[in-house]
Amino acid sequence: MSANSRNAVLVCLGLVIFMTIIPPAMLGSTEGRAWRFIYDYQTLIAGSLAVASAFATIFEMRRSMVQQAQQHQTQLNISTLPSRLAVGRFMASIQPELRNCATHVDSFIAEAMLASAGEWTQATNTKLIGCVMTIQRVADVLKSRQSELGSPLFTARLEENIKIIMASFDLFQIVVPEDQQRIVMIYGDSARPDWLDPVIFPLFEDITAQCNHLADEFEQWAITMLGANWRT
């Protein structure tokens, strides 16, 4: 309770005591309308002052509780600041990569479907390279130091979705050549790569769905950790 509120309560209590004790003692030998009014209504006046004092006390208690809650939240924000910064940095890297990966893979699948009905083109290979590279970038971010810093704060559901997409990435690494040079060599070439097995297309579709789903999961996680305005 602040000093001003404490003084106000003491004043009210003093008035209650005054109205209860002093007027009856004085009115025994003093006449006058003002004192007679006080004498007749002293109980009501004293009760009103007591109620006012109670309301002042309740108001001050509520204000004190709000201040304590604000101080607690401030201390909590300070204590969790490193974790919040880690979450923010990680989201700034993983969220765009997941969306970008899904877009590139979708674009390649659409181009490949057209190519299967006609001829494989240089544009198809260019989209394939973009697809492979964006998948690799997502895998790298999920294995990065930023991911390690944020991982203690991951929910069980988020961890499960990360494991699922990483399993798809591991399968992708089996299908796609480990030698990056073989991938880069198709740039500018219009021939379909000999290593591009048809089994990779269902895998690409799964990766697209998993990237979009994981991006949504990370979005909800960031809102929980940082609030709805976590991007600002």
PETABEL-V316715 format. One record per pair of residues at least 6 apart in sequence whose C-alpha atoms are under 6 Angstrom apart, sorted by the first residue. I is the first residue (numbers start at 0). J is the second residue. D is the distance in Angstrom with one decimal. If there is no record, write none. Layout:
# PETABEL-V316715
{{I	J	D} {I	J	D}}
This chain:
# PETABEL-V316715
{{8	52	5.6} {11	52	5.8} {15	45	4.9} {18	41	6.0} {85	149	5.9} {86	149	5.6} {89	145	5.5} {94	214	5.9} {96	137	5.8} {97	210	5.2} {100	133	5.1} {100	134	5.9} {101	207	4.6} {101	210	5.9} {103	130	5.2} {104	130	5.1} {107	126	5.1} {107	127	5.8} {110	123	5.9} {119	191	5.9} {120	189	4.4} {121	187	5.7} {121	188	5.4} {121	189	4.1} {125	186	5.9}}
